[in-house]
């Protein structure tokens, strides 16, 4: 399985993309920076007992870390895309207010996610 051999390289790409350092990852996951460097230089991979910590630090799923692919989600409907467009244009504070209001509305209507109401 070639994709497994790409884990170390993928880690380095994500570090670069997210402006994170190998030293910070090493401290977080208790891995030496030499080992992290070897993943790219020598084509080795992190030990399996560290993968969860690495994916957590990088903010990616284990599936993405291992395969380079995320589970596919169903495509968004037009109204969902429109909502996201407006939501993403808001500040973080405004987003929090909107989410709280939506939660209140869902409670009033007795239709919270995962429940049929």
Biopython code that builds the backbone (N, CA, C, O; Angstrom):
import numpy as np
from Bio.PDB.StructureBuilder import StructureBuilder

atoms = [
    (1, "UNK", "N", (0.833, -1.174, 0.000)),
    (1, "UNK", "CA", (0.000, 0.000, 0.000)),
    (1, "UNK", "C", (0.879, 1.239, 0.000)),
    (1, "UNK", "O", (1.487, 1.575, 1.017)),
    (2, "UNK", "N", (0.946, 1.901, -1.109)),
    (2, "UNK", "CA", (1.808, 3.058, -1.241)),
    (2, "UNK", "C", (1.373, 4.216, -0.354)),
    (2, "UNK", "O", (2.224, 4.925, 0.183)),
    (3, "UNK", "N", (0.041, 4.430, -0.185)),
    (3, "UNK", "CA", (-0.413, 5.594, 0.564)),
    (3, "UNK", "C", (0.114, 5.601, 1.997)),
    (3, "UNK", "O", (0.315, 6.674, 2.567)),
    (4, "UNK", "N", (0.341, 4.440, 2.585)),
    (4, "UNK", "CA", (0.890, 4.372, 3.937)),
    (4, "UNK", "C", (2.289, 4.982, 3.951)),
    (4, "UNK", "O", (2.653, 5.664, 4.909)),
    (5, "UNK", "N", (3.070, 4.748, 2.910)),
    (5, "UNK", "CA", (4.430, 5.276, 2.849)),
    (5, "UNK", "C", (4.439, 6.793, 2.731)),
    (5, "UNK", "O", (5.486, 7.414, 2.916)),
    (6, "UNK", "N", (3.305, 7.401, 2.429)),
    (6, "UNK", "CA", (3.227, 8.840, 2.254)),
    (6, "UNK", "C", (2.880, 9.593, 3.527)),
    (6, "UNK", "O", (2.819, 10.823, 3.504)),
    (7, "UNK", "N", (2.653, 8.906, 4.627)),
    (7, "UNK", "CA", (2.235, 9.575, 5.860)),
    (7, "UNK", "C", (3.265, 10.613, 6.297)),
    (7, "UNK", "O", (2.913, 11.763, 6.560)),
    (8, "UNK", "N", (4.508, 10.223, 6.375)),
    (8, "UNK", "CA", (5.550, 11.143, 6.832)),
    (8, "UNK", "C", (5.652, 12.368, 5.946)),
    (8, "UNK", "O", (5.784, 13.490, 6.436)),
    (9, "UNK", "N", (5.591, 12.154, 4.654)),
    (9, "UNK", "CA", (5.633, 13.270, 3.712)),
    (9, "UNK", "C", (4.411, 14.160, 3.914)),
    (9, "UNK", "O", (4.525, 15.386, 3.928)),
    (10, "UNK", "N", (3.223, 13.530, 4.074)),
    (10, "UNK", "CA", (1.985, 14.289, 4.273)),
    (10, "UNK", "C", (2.075, 15.139, 5.532)),
    (10, "UNK", "O", (1.624, 16.284, 5.534)),
    (11, "UNK", "N", (2.647, 14.602, 6.597)),
    (11, "UNK", "CA", (2.813, 15.366, 7.839)),
    (11, "UNK", "C", (3.609, 16.635, 7.556)),
    (11, "UNK", "O", (3.223, 17.721, 7.989)),
    (12, "UNK", "N", (4.707, 16.504, 6.836)),
    (12, "UNK", "CA", (5.541, 17.674, 6.532)),
    (12, "UNK", "C", (4.799, 18.690, 5.671)),
    (12, "UNK", "O", (4.953, 19.896, 5.864)),
    (13, "UNK", "N", (4.007, 18.220, 4.737)),
    (13, "UNK", "CA", (3.237, 19.136, 3.889)),
    (13, "UNK", "C", (2.199, 19.903, 4.709)),
    (13, "UNK", "O", (2.003, 21.102, 4.507)),
    (14, "UNK", "N", (1.539, 19.210, 5.632)),
    (14, "UNK", "CA", (0.529, 19.864, 6.471)),
    (14, "UNK", "C", (1.195, 20.858, 7.416)),
    (14, "UNK", "O", (0.677, 21.954, 7.630)),
    (15, "UNK", "N", (2.332, 20.485, 7.978)),
    (15, "UNK", "CA", (3.072, 21.418, 8.835)),
    (15, "UNK", "C", (3.369, 22.708, 8.069)),
    (15, "UNK", "O", (3.158, 23.811, 8.574)),
    (16, "UNK", "N", (3.852, 22.549, 6.864)),
    (16, "UNK", "CA", (4.208, 23.706, 6.029)),
    (16, "UNK", "C", (2.966, 24.531, 5.706)),
    (16, "UNK", "O", (2.971, 25.754, 5.842)),
    (17, "UNK", "N", (1.916, 23.863, 5.283)),
    (17, "UNK", "CA", (0.678, 24.530, 4.887)),
    (17, "UNK", "C", (0.062, 25.324, 6.041)),
    (17, "UNK", "O", (-0.482, 26.409, 5.835)),
    (18, "UNK", "N", (0.152, 24.776, 7.253)),
    (18, "UNK", "CA", (-0.477, 25.409, 8.413)),
    (18, "UNK", "C", (0.500, 26.261, 9.219)),
    (18, "UNK", "O", (0.162, 26.756, 10.294)),
    (19, "UNK", "N", (1.701, 26.427, 8.696)),
    (19, "UNK", "CA", (2.743, 27.233, 9.358)),
    (19, "UNK", "C", (3.012, 26.741, 10.781)),
    (19, "UNK", "O", (3.114, 27.527, 11.723)),
    (20, "UNK", "N", (3.122, 25.425, 10.905)),
    (20, "UNK", "CA", (3.446, 24.790, 12.177)),
    (20, "UNK", "C", (4.873, 24.261, 12.091)),
    (20, "UNK", "O", (5.396, 24.047, 10.998)),
    (21, "UNK", "N", (5.493, 24.053, 13.237)),
    (21, "UNK", "CA", (6.872, 23.566, 13.228)),
    (21, "UNK", "C", (6.948, 22.108, 13.673)),
    (21, "UNK", "O", (6.092, 21.609, 14.404)),
    (22, "UNK", "N", (7.989, 21.455, 13.211)),
    (22, "UNK", "CA", (8.253, 20.084, 13.633)),
    (22, "UNK", "C", (8.539, 20.052, 15.135)),
    (22, "UNK", "O", (8.177, 19.099, 15.824)),
    (23, "UNK", "N", (9.188, 21.099, 15.629)),
    (23, "UNK", "CA", (9.495, 21.164, 17.065)),
    (23, "UNK", "C", (8.212, 21.201, 17.896)),
    (23, "UNK", "O", (8.114, 20.532, 18.925)),
    (24, "UNK", "N", (7.234, 21.981, 17.449)),
    (24, "UNK", "CA", (5.958, 22.054, 18.172)),
    (24, "UNK", "C", (5.226, 20.714, 18.121)),
    (24, "UNK", "O", (4.653, 20.276, 19.119)),
    (25, "UNK", "N", (5.246, 20.066, 16.961)),
    (25, "UNK", "CA", (4.641, 18.742, 16.842)),
    (25, "UNK", "C", (5.354, 17.759, 17.758)),
    (25, "UNK", "O", (4.713, 16.974, 18.456)),
    (26, "UNK", "N", (6.672, 17.802, 17.754)),
    (26, "UNK", "CA", (7.452, 16.897, 18.590)),
    (26, "UNK", "C", (7.133, 17.055, 20.062)),
    (26, "UNK", "O", (6.993, 16.073, 20.791)),
    (27, "UNK", "N", (7.020, 18.296, 20.489)),
    (27, "UNK", "CA", (6.696, 18.556, 21.895)),
    (27, "UNK", "C", (5.296, 18.048, 22.223)),
    (27, "UNK", "O", (5.079, 17.447, 23.276)),
    (28, "UNK", "N", (4.351, 18.288, 21.324)),
    (28, "UNK", "CA", (2.961, 17.882, 21.538)),
    (28, "UNK", "C", (2.810, 16.365, 21.604)),
    (28, "UNK", "O", (2.092, 15.838, 22.453)),
    (29, "UNK", "N", (3.499, 15.671, 20.694)),
    (29, "UNK", "CA", (3.313, 14.220, 20.573)),
    (29, "UNK", "C", (4.465, 13.413, 21.165)),
    (29, "UNK", "O", (4.504, 12.190, 21.033)),
    (30, "UNK", "N", (5.402, 14.099, 21.815)),
    (30, "UNK", "CA", (6.556, 13.437, 22.428)),
    (30, "UNK", "C", (7.347, 12.618, 21.393)),
    (30, "UNK", "O", (7.599, 11.425, 21.560)),
    (31, "UNK", "N", (7.722, 13.325, 20.319)),
    (31, "UNK", "CA", (8.496, 12.713, 19.233)),
    (31, "UNK", "C", (9.711, 13.597, 18.996)),
    (31, "UNK", "O", (9.589, 14.822, 18.983)),
    (32, "UNK", "N", (10.871, 12.999, 18.809)),
    (32, "UNK", "CA", (12.066, 13.806, 18.572)),
    (32, "UNK", "C", (11.989, 14.474, 17.200)),
    (32, "UNK", "O", (11.424, 13.916, 16.259)),
    (33, "UNK", "N", (12.559, 15.665, 17.099)),
    (33, "UNK", "CA", (12.561, 16.360, 15.812)),
    (33, "UNK", "C", (13.385, 15.588, 14.790)),
    (33, "UNK", "O", (13.130, 15.691, 13.590)),
    (34, "UNK", "N", (14.370, 14.816, 15.248)),
    (34, "UNK", "CA", (15.148, 13.968, 14.342)),
    (34, "UNK", "C", (14.278, 12.921, 13.675)),
    (34, "UNK", "O", (14.404, 12.667, 12.477)),
    (35, "UNK", "N", (13.386, 12.308, 14.462)),
    (35, "UNK", "CA", (12.461, 11.319, 13.888)),
    (35, "UNK", "C", (11.519, 11.975, 12.886)),
    (35, "UNK", "O", (11.252, 11.426, 11.817)),
    (36, "UNK", "N", (11.021, 13.152, 13.243)),
    (36, "UNK", "CA", (10.104, 13.857, 12.347)),
    (36, "UNK", "C", (10.818, 14.198, 11.043)),
    (36, "UNK", "O", (10.240, 14.073, 9.964)),
    (37, "UNK", "N", (12.050, 14.621, 11.143)),
    (37, "UNK", "CA", (12.840, 14.937, 9.949)),
    (37, "UNK", "C", (13.054, 13.696, 9.082)),
    (37, "UNK", "O", (13.002, 13.771, 7.854)),
    (38, "UNK", "N", (13.292, 12.562, 9.728)),
    (38, "UNK", "CA", (13.509, 11.304, 9.002)),
    (38, "UNK", "C", (12.303, 10.887, 8.173)),
    (38, "UNK", "O", (12.460, 10.241, 7.137)),
    (39, "UNK", "N", (11.098, 11.247, 8.616)),
    (39, "UNK", "CA", (9.907, 10.859, 7.872)),
    (39, "UNK", "C", (9.978, 11.373, 6.444)),
    (39, "UNK", "O", (9.592, 10.677, 5.504)),
    (40, "UNK", "N", (10.470, 12.587, 6.289)),
    (40, "UNK", "CA", (10.550, 13.155, 4.940)),
    (40, "UNK", "C", (11.867, 12.757, 4.270)),
    (40, "UNK", "O", (11.881, 12.342, 3.111)),
    (41, "UNK", "N", (12.956, 12.884, 4.999)),
    (41, "UNK", "CA", (14.280, 12.637, 4.430)),
    (41, "UNK", "C", (14.486, 11.183, 4.029)),
    (41, "UNK", "O", (14.998, 10.892, 2.948)),
    (42, "UNK", "N", (14.081, 10.277, 4.910)),
    (42, "UNK", "CA", (14.322, 8.851, 4.672)),
    (42, "UNK", "C", (13.073, 8.099, 4.220)),
    (42, "UNK", "O", (13.136, 6.902, 3.937)),
    (43, "UNK", "N", (11.950, 8.789, 4.154)),
    (43, "UNK", "CA", (10.717, 8.136, 3.722)),
    (43, "UNK", "C", (10.133, 7.198, 4.763)),
    (43, "UNK", "O", (9.362, 6.297, 4.431)),
    (44, "UNK", "N", (10.500, 7.408, 6.032)),
    (44, "UNK", "CA", (9.935, 6.573, 7.090)),
    (44, "UNK", "C", (8.627, 7.192, 7.573)),
    (44, "UNK", "O", (8.256, 8.288, 7.152)),
    (45, "UNK", "N", (7.939, 6.487, 8.451)),
    (45, "UNK", "CA", (6.644, 6.944, 8.948)),
    (45, "UNK", "C", (6.629, 7.009, 10.464)),
    (45, "UNK", "O", (7.429, 6.354, 11.132)),
    (46, "UNK", "N", (5.725, 7.792, 10.995)),
    (46, "UNK", "CA", (5.563, 7.821, 12.454)),
    (46, "UNK", "C", (5.082, 6.470, 12.956)),
    (46, "UNK", "O", (4.473, 5.702, 12.211)),
    (47, "UNK", "N", (5.356, 6.186, 14.212)),
    (47, "UNK", "CA", (4.853, 4.932, 14.771)),
    (47, "UNK", "C", (3.341, 5.039, 14.933)),
    (47, "UNK", "O", (2.801, 6.120, 15.169)),
    (48, "UNK", "N", (2.681, 3.918, 14.805)),
    (48, "UNK", "CA", (1.216, 3.902, 14.815)),
    (48, "UNK", "C", (0.643, 4.434, 16.130)),
    (48, "UNK", "O", (-0.461, 4.979, 16.136)),
    (49, "UNK", "N", (1.358, 4.288, 17.228)),
    (49, "UNK", "CA", (0.833, 4.768, 18.506)),
    (49, "UNK", "C", (0.863, 6.292, 18.612)),
    (49, "UNK", "O", (0.339, 6.844, 19.579)),
    (50, "UNK", "N", (1.450, 6.970, 17.661)),
    (50, "UNK", "CA", (1.526, 8.435, 17.666)),
    (50, "UNK", "C", (0.591, 9.083, 16.641)),
    (50, "UNK", "O", (0.423, 10.302, 16.645)),
    (51, "UNK", "N", (-0.013, 8.286, 15.771)),
    (51, "UNK", "CA", (-0.819, 8.845, 14.690)),
    (51, "UNK", "C", (-1.995, 9.690, 15.190)),
    (51, "UNK", "O", (-2.266, 10.750, 14.626)),
    (52, "UNK", "N", (-2.690, 9.245, 16.227)),
    (52, "UNK", "CA", (-3.833, 10.005, 16.742)),
    (52, "UNK", "C", (-3.386, 11.369, 17.255)),
    (52, "UNK", "O", (-4.036, 12.380, 16.986)),
    (53, "UNK", "N", (-2.278, 11.399, 17.992)),
    (53, "UNK", "CA", (-1.765, 12.678, 18.502)),
    (53, "UNK", "C", (-1.329, 13.593, 17.364)),
    (53, "UNK", "O", (-1.562, 14.801, 17.405)),
    (54, "UNK", "N", (-0.704, 13.020, 16.365)),
    (54, "UNK", "CA", (-0.251, 13.814, 15.217)),
    (54, "UNK", "C", (-1.443, 14.409, 14.481)),
    (54, "UNK", "O", (-1.441, 15.597, 14.160)),
    (55, "UNK", "N", (-2.456, 13.599, 14.213)),
    (55, "UNK", "CA", (-3.630, 14.106, 13.493)),
    (55, "UNK", "C", (-4.346, 15.175, 14.314)),
    (55, "UNK", "O", (-4.845, 16.156, 13.763)),
    (56, "UNK", "N", (-4.394, 14.985, 15.628)),
    (56, "UNK", "CA", (-5.009, 15.984, 16.512)),
    (56, "UNK", "C", (-4.234, 17.300, 16.443)),
    (56, "UNK", "O", (-4.833, 18.366, 16.308)),
    (57, "UNK", "N", (-2.926, 17.230, 16.533)),
    (57, "UNK", "CA", (-2.088, 18.434, 16.476)),
    (57, "UNK", "C", (-2.250, 19.154, 15.134)),
    (57, "UNK", "O", (-2.332, 20.381, 15.083)),
    (58, "UNK", "N", (-2.294, 18.385, 14.066)),
    (58, "UNK", "CA", (-2.387, 18.973, 12.728)),
    (58, "UNK", "C", (-3.804, 19.418, 12.365)),
    (58, "UNK", "O", (-4.001, 20.159, 11.403)),
    (59, "UNK", "N", (-4.783, 18.963, 13.138)),
    (59, "UNK", "CA", (-6.165, 19.334, 12.863)),
    (59, "UNK", "C", (-6.733, 18.642, 11.633)),
    (59, "UNK", "O", (-7.546, 19.214, 10.906)),
    (60, "UNK", "N", (-6.297, 17.402, 11.406)),
    (60, "UNK", "CA", (-6.810, 16.609, 10.287)),
    (60, "UNK", "C", (-7.297, 15.273, 10.830)),
    (60, "UNK", "O", (-6.922, 14.870, 11.931)),
    (61, "UNK", "N", (-8.124, 14.597, 10.065)),
    (61, "UNK", "CA", (-8.619, 13.292, 10.498)),
    (61, "UNK", "C", (-7.520, 12.242, 10.336)),
    (61, "UNK", "O", (-6.585, 12.411, 9.554)),
    (62, "UNK", "N", (-7.658, 11.169, 11.088)),
    (62, "UNK", "CA", (-6.732, 10.048, 10.922)),
    (62, "UNK", "C", (-6.810, 9.503, 9.510)),
    (62, "UNK", "O", (-5.797, 9.137, 8.913)),
    (63, "UNK", "N", (-8.019, 9.454, 8.983)),
    (63, "UNK", "CA", (-8.195, 8.946, 7.615)),
    (63, "UNK", "C", (-7.386, 9.782, 6.628)),
    (63, "UNK", "O", (-6.716, 9.239, 5.750)),
    (64, "UNK", "N", (-7.450, 11.105, 6.775)),
    (64, "UNK", "CA", (-6.692, 11.957, 5.862)),
    (64, "UNK", "C", (-5.191, 11.766, 6.064)),
    (64, "UNK", "O", (-4.432, 11.698, 5.098)),
    (65, "UNK", "N", (-4.773, 11.680, 7.309)),
    (65, "UNK", "CA", (-3.349, 11.506, 7.589)),
    (65, "UNK", "C", (-2.821, 10.224, 6.948)),
    (65, "UNK", "O", (-1.719, 10.212, 6.400)),
    (66, "UNK", "N", (-3.592, 9.162, 7.015)),
    (66, "UNK", "CA", (-3.147, 7.865, 6.508)),
    (66, "UNK", "C", (-3.315, 7.740, 4.986)),
    (66, "UNK", "O", (-2.429, 7.237, 4.296)),
    (67, "UNK", "N", (-4.463, 8.204, 4.474)),
    (67, "UNK", "CA", (-4.754, 7.967, 3.056)),
    (67, "UNK", "C", (-4.605, 9.195, 2.168)),
    (67, "UNK", "O", (-4.458, 9.076, 0.952)),
    (68, "UNK", "N", (-4.644, 10.372, 2.782)),
    (68, "UNK", "CA", (-4.623, 11.603, 1.993)),
    (68, "UNK", "C", (-5.991, 11.964, 1.464)),
    (68, "UNK", "O", (-6.129, 12.894, 0.669)),
    (69, "UNK", "N", (-7.018, 11.228, 1.904)),
    (69, "UNK", "CA", (-8.382, 11.481, 1.446)),
    (69, "UNK", "C", (-9.309, 11.577, 2.646)),
    (69, "UNK", "O", (-9.138, 10.872, 3.641)),
    (70, "UNK", "N", (-10.278, 12.447, 2.537)),
    (70, "UNK", "CA", (-11.324, 12.549, 3.554)),
    (70, "UNK", "C", (-12.518, 11.746, 3.080)),
    (70, "UNK", "O", (-12.674, 11.499, 1.885)),
    (71, "UNK", "N", (-13.356, 11.340, 4.014)),
    (71, "UNK", "CA", (-14.611, 10.703, 3.626)),
    (71, "UNK", "C", (-15.407, 11.731, 2.844)),
    (71, "UNK", "O", (-15.443, 12.909, 3.200)),
    (72, "UNK", "N", (-16.028, 11.283, 1.800)),
    (72, "UNK", "CA", (-16.810, 12.231, 1.019)),
    (72, "UNK", "C", (-18.169, 12.436, 1.674)),
    (72, "UNK", "O", (-18.794, 11.493, 2.159)),
    (73, "UNK", "N", (-18.599, 13.657, 1.676)),
    (73, "UNK", "CA", (-19.903, 14.016, 2.210)),
    (73, "UNK", "C", (-20.850, 14.227, 1.051)),
    (73, "UNK", "O", (-20.419, 14.510, -0.067)),
    (74, "UNK", "N", (-22.143, 14.090, 1.313)),
    (74, "UNK", "CA", (-23.073, 14.378, 0.229)),
    (74, "UNK", "C", (-22.940, 15.844, -0.180)),
    (74, "UNK", "O", (-22.630, 16.686, 0.662)),
    (75, "UNK", "N", (-23.162, 16.157, -1.425)),
    (75, "UNK", "CA", (-23.025, 17.547, -1.870)),
    (75, "UNK", "C", (-24.045, 18.440, -1.169)),
    (75, "UNK", "O", (-25.143, 18.002, -0.826)),
    (76, "UNK", "N", (-23.664, 19.698, -0.962)),
    (76, "UNK", "CA", (-24.564, 20.648, -0.319)),
    (76, "UNK", "C", (-25.671, 21.076, -1.284)),
    (76, "UNK", "O", (-25.462, 21.199, -2.491)),
    (77, "UNK", "N", (-26.843, 21.296, -0.712)),
    (77, "UNK", "CA", (-27.943, 21.848, -1.501)),
    (77, "UNK", "C", (-27.667, 23.336, -1.731)),
    (77, "UNK", "O", (-26.813, 23.923, -1.068)),
    (78, "UNK", "N", (-28.391, 23.934, -2.666)),
    (78, "UNK", "CA", (-28.197, 25.356, -2.973)),
    (78, "UNK", "C", (-28.442, 26.235, -1.747)),
    (78, "UNK", "O", (-27.689, 27.179, -1.504)),
    (79, "UNK", "N", (-29.496, 25.931, -0.968)),
    (79, "UNK", "CA", (-29.788, 26.751, 0.201)),
    (79, "UNK", "C", (-28.701, 26.610, 1.270)),
    (79, "UNK", "O", (-28.413, 27.571, 1.982)),
    (80, "UNK", "N", (-28.099, 25.431, 1.389)),
    (80, "UNK", "CA", (-27.007, 25.236, 2.344)),
    (80, "UNK", "C", (-25.770, 26.021, 1.916)),
    (80, "UNK", "O", (-25.083, 26.614, 2.748)),
    (81, "UNK", "N", (-25.495, 26.022, 0.625)),
    (81, "UNK", "CA", (-24.361, 26.803, 0.112)),
    (81, "UNK", "C", (-24.581, 28.296, 0.357)),
    (81, "UNK", "O", (-23.650, 29.017, 0.716)),
    (82, "UNK", "N", (-25.808, 28.749, 0.162)),
    (82, "UNK", "CA", (-26.112, 30.165, 0.378)),
    (82, "UNK", "C", (-25.943, 30.536, 1.859)),
    (82, "UNK", "O", (-25.371, 31.577, 2.182)),
    (83, "UNK", "N", (-26.439, 29.685, 2.741)),
    (83, "UNK", "CA", (-26.264, 29.921, 4.184)),
    (83, "UNK", "C", (-24.789, 29.993, 4.557)),
    (83, "UNK", "O", (-24.379, 30.877, 5.307)),
    (84, "UNK", "N", (-24.002, 29.074, 4.040)),
    (84, "UNK", "CA", (-22.562, 29.071, 4.332)),
    (84, "UNK", "C", (-21.872, 30.324, 3.810)),
    (84, "UNK", "O", (-20.976, 30.862, 4.463)),
    (85, "UNK", "N", (-22.282, 30.785, 2.648)),
    (85, "UNK", "CA", (-21.691, 31.994, 2.075)),
    (85, "UNK", "C", (-21.893, 33.167, 3.031)),
    (85, "UNK", "O", (-20.948, 33.902, 3.319)),
    (86, "UNK", "N", (-23.112, 33.344, 3.518)),
    (86, "UNK", "CA", (-23.400, 34.440, 4.436)),
    (86, "UNK", "C", (-22.721, 34.231, 5.791)),
    (86, "UNK", "O", (-22.163, 35.167, 6.363)),
    (87, "UNK", "N", (-22.773, 33.021, 6.289)),
    (87, "UNK", "CA", (-22.156, 32.702, 7.579)),
    (87, "UNK", "C", (-20.656, 32.983, 7.546)),
    (87, "UNK", "O", (-20.118, 33.587, 8.474)),
    (88, "UNK", "N", (-19.986, 32.550, 6.494)),
    (88, "UNK", "CA", (-18.538, 32.750, 6.384)),
    (88, "UNK", "C", (-18.146, 34.216, 6.249)),
    (88, "UNK", "O", (-16.999, 34.572, 6.517)),
    (89, "UNK", "N", (-19.071, 35.062, 5.841)),
    (89, "UNK", "CA", (-18.794, 36.492, 5.711)),
    (89, "UNK", "C", (-18.871, 37.218, 7.062)),
    (89, "UNK", "O", (-18.449, 38.369, 7.171)),
    (90, "UNK", "N", (-19.402, 36.552, 8.077)),
    (90, "UNK", "CA", (-19.562, 37.169, 9.392)),
    (90, "UNK", "C", (-18.283, 37.095, 10.221)),
    (90, "UNK", "O", (-17.396, 36.282, 9.958)),
    (91, "UNK", "N", (-18.211, 37.963, 11.223)),
    (91, "UNK", "CA", (-17.102, 37.881, 12.177)),
    (91, "UNK", "C", (-17.351, 36.693, 13.099)),
    (91, "UNK", "O", (-18.452, 36.143, 13.131)),
    (92, "UNK", "N", (-16.335, 36.306, 13.841)),
    (92, "UNK", "CA", (-16.470, 35.174, 14.765)),
    (92, "UNK", "C", (-17.539, 35.457, 15.821)),
    (92, "UNK", "O", (-18.309, 34.565, 16.179)),
    (93, "UNK", "N", (-17.588, 36.679, 16.312)),
    (93, "UNK", "CA", (-18.585, 37.064, 17.309)),
    (93, "UNK", "C", (-19.991, 36.952, 16.725)),
    (93, "UNK", "O", (-20.894, 36.413, 17.365)),
    (94, "UNK", "N", (-20.172, 37.463, 15.511)),
    (94, "UNK", "CA", (-21.484, 37.378, 14.860)),
    (94, "UNK", "C", (-21.881, 35.931, 14.610)),
    (94, "UNK", "O", (-23.051, 35.575, 14.752)),
    (95, "UNK", "N", (-20.924, 35.098, 14.241)),
    (95, "UNK", "CA", (-21.218, 33.676, 14.019)),
    (95, "UNK", "C", (-21.730, 33.030, 15.293)),
    (95, "UNK", "O", (-22.695, 32.266, 15.266)),
    (96, "UNK", "N", (-21.080, 33.339, 16.413)),
    (96, "UNK", "CA", (-21.508, 32.780, 17.701)),
    (96, "UNK", "C", (-22.940, 33.170, 18.034)),
    (96, "UNK", "O", (-23.718, 32.351, 18.523)),
    (97, "UNK", "N", (-23.286, 34.434, 17.764)),
    (97, "UNK", "CA", (-24.654, 34.907, 18.027)),
    (97, "UNK", "C", (-25.657, 34.172, 17.139)),
    (97, "UNK", "O", (-26.728, 33.775, 17.596)),
    (98, "UNK", "N", (-25.303, 33.999, 15.877)),
    (98, "UNK", "CA", (-26.197, 33.298, 14.938)),
    (98, "UNK", "C", (-26.401, 31.850, 15.379)),
    (98, "UNK", "O", (-27.526, 31.350, 15.371)),
    (99, "UNK", "N", (-25.315, 31.178, 15.761)),
    (99, "UNK", "CA", (-25.438, 29.773, 16.182)),
    (99, "UNK", "C", (-26.317, 29.645, 17.423)),
    (99, "UNK", "O", (-27.128, 28.724, 17.517)),
    (100, "UNK", "N", (-26.158, 30.563, 18.372)),
    (100, "UNK", "CA", (-26.981, 30.530, 19.578)),
    (100, "UNK", "C", (-28.453, 30.739, 19.221)),
    (100, "UNK", "O", (-29.336, 30.076, 19.765)),
    (101, "UNK", "N", (-28.700, 31.658, 18.312)),
    (101, "UNK", "CA", (-30.077, 31.931, 17.890)),
    (101, "UNK", "C", (-30.683, 30.724, 17.163)),
    (101, "UNK", "O", (-31.842, 30.376, 17.386)),
    (102, "UNK", "N", (-29.899, 30.099, 16.304)),
    (102, "UNK", "CA", (-30.382, 28.900, 15.596)),
    (102, "UNK", "C", (-30.695, 27.771, 16.576)),
    (102, "UNK", "O", (-31.696, 27.069, 16.432)),
    (103, "UNK", "N", (-29.832, 27.607, 17.566)),
    (103, "UNK", "CA", (-30.079, 26.571, 18.565)),
    (103, "UNK", "C", (-31.377, 26.847, 19.314)),
    (103, "UNK", "O", (-32.162, 25.931, 19.558)),
    (104, "UNK", "N", (-31.605, 28.113, 19.681)),
    (104, "UNK", "CA", (-32.857, 28.475, 20.352)),
    (104, "UNK", "C", (-34.061, 28.163, 19.467)),
    (104, "UNK", "O", (-35.057, 27.612, 19.936)),
    (105, "UNK", "N", (-33.966, 28.517, 18.187)),
    (105, "UNK", "CA", (-35.062, 28.256, 17.247)),
    (105, "UNK", "C", (-35.331, 26.753, 17.116)),
    (105, "UNK", "O", (-36.483, 26.323, 17.070)),
    (106, "UNK", "N", (-34.264, 25.967, 17.056)),
    (106, "UNK", "CA", (-34.421, 24.516, 16.943)),
    (106, "UNK", "C", (-35.084, 23.944, 18.192)),
    (106, "UNK", "O", (-35.910, 23.035, 18.104)),
    (107, "UNK", "N", (-34.718, 24.481, 19.358)),
    (107, "UNK", "CA", (-35.353, 24.020, 20.604)),
    (107, "UNK", "C", (-36.834, 24.377, 20.604)),
    (107, "UNK", "O", (-37.672, 23.560, 20.987)),
    (108, "UNK", "N", (-37.164, 25.608, 20.170)),
    (108, "UNK", "CA", (-38.563, 26.032, 20.102)),
    (108, "UNK", "C", (-39.363, 25.105, 19.188)),
    (108, "UNK", "O", (-40.500, 24.746, 19.496)),
    (109, "UNK", "N", (-38.769, 24.730, 18.080)),
    (109, "UNK", "CA", (-39.446, 23.874, 17.114)),
    (109, "UNK", "C", (-39.315, 22.401, 17.475)),
    (109, "UNK", "O", (-39.912, 21.542, 16.825)),
    (110, "UNK", "N", (-38.532, 22.110, 18.513)),
    (110, "UNK", "CA", (-38.291, 20.748, 18.963)),
    (110, "UNK", "C", (-37.700, 19.902, 17.843)),
    (110, "UNK", "O", (-38.090, 18.752, 17.640)),
    (111, "UNK", "N", (-36.745, 20.498, 17.116)),
    (111, "UNK", "CA", (-36.066, 19.768, 16.038)),
    (111, "UNK", "C", (-34.565, 20.005, 16.134)),
    (111, "UNK", "O", (-33.996, 20.782, 15.367)),
    (112, "UNK", "N", (-33.948, 19.342, 17.060)),
    (112, "UNK", "CA", (-32.493, 19.420, 17.181)),
    (112, "UNK", "C", (-31.869, 18.367, 16.286)),
    (112, "UNK", "O", (-32.486, 17.332, 16.035)),
    (113, "UNK", "N", (-30.655, 18.606, 15.797)),
    (113, "UNK", "CA", (-30.004, 17.607, 14.937)),
    (113, "UNK", "C", (-30.001, 16.228, 15.586)),
    (113, "UNK", "O", (-29.744, 16.077, 16.780)),
    (114, "UNK", "N", (-30.292, 15.236, 14.765)),
    (114, "UNK", "CA", (-30.280, 13.854, 15.251)),
    (114, "UNK", "C", (-31.625, 13.420, 15.819)),
    (114, "UNK", "O", (-31.810, 12.254, 16.166)),
    (115, "UNK", "N", (-32.572, 14.368, 15.914)),
    (115, "UNK", "CA", (-33.898, 14.030, 16.430)),
    (115, "UNK", "C", (-34.934, 14.298, 15.360)),
    (115, "UNK", "O", (-34.784, 15.195, 14.530)),
    (116, "UNK", "N", (-35.963, 13.518, 15.396)),
    (116, "UNK", "CA", (-37.075, 13.745, 14.493)),
    (116, "UNK", "C", (-38.162, 14.410, 15.319)),
    (116, "UNK", "O", (-38.571, 13.891, 16.358)),
    (117, "UNK", "N", (-38.631, 15.569, 14.848)),
    (117, "UNK", "CA", (-39.612, 16.292, 15.657)),
    (117, "UNK", "C", (-40.774, 16.795, 14.898)),
    (117, "UNK", "O", (-41.665, 17.419, 15.474)),
]
sb = StructureBuilder()
sb.init_structure("model")
sb.init_model(0)
sb.init_chain("A")
sb.init_seg("    ")
for serial, (resi, resn, name, xyz) in enumerate(atoms, 1):
    if name == "N":
        sb.init_residue(resn, " ", resi, " ")
    sb.init_atom(name, np.array(xyz, "f"), 0.0, 1.0, " ", f" {name:<3s}", serial, name[0])
structure = sb.get_structure()
